[in-house]
Amino acid sequence: MLPMLMRFRIHDESKTFGFYLPMVLIYLLALPVVVLGAIVFAILLAVPETAKQARAYLRLIMALPQLLSASIGTEIEVQSETKDIVIRII
């Protein structure tokens, strides 16, 4: 299952602010890049000189959805002198 939400929490010295970001928005923004990448990859597979190198990357490309679904539960914390930022992938 793919991640559905990102939760941001920003803790300032005086207050805490948090919000949720649906991952669907990020997926929609990444969709044109994925489509262009698929077209370029298909062209590389069609050219005999680059087909062998392109096939070597096919396993990596096929594993990307598994890597994305494994990111559920990831928590990133960034701390500075004045602010703390926490990003959770839900």
Residue, then its C-alpha position, 0 to 999 in steps of 0.5 A: m500500500l502506498p503512503m497516503l499522508m505526510r504530517f508536518r509539525i513545526h515547533d517554534e519557541s512560542k507555538t506549534f503548527g501542524f498540518y497534513l498533506p495528502m500524498v495524492l498531490i505529490y503523486l500528481l506532481a510527479l506523474p509528468v516526470v514518470v511519464l517522460g521517464a517511461i518514454v525515454f526508457a522505452i526509446l533507450l530499450a529500442v536503440p540496440e546500442t543502449a538496450k543492454q544498459a537500459r535492461a540493467y536498470l529495469r529491476l531498479i525501476m520495477a522495485l520503486p513501488q516497493l521502496l515507496s510503500a516501505s517508506i510508511g512510518t518514516e519520520i524525519e526530524v530537523q532541529s535548529e536553535t529556534k525551530d523543530i520540524v518533524i515530517r512523518i509519512i503515514 
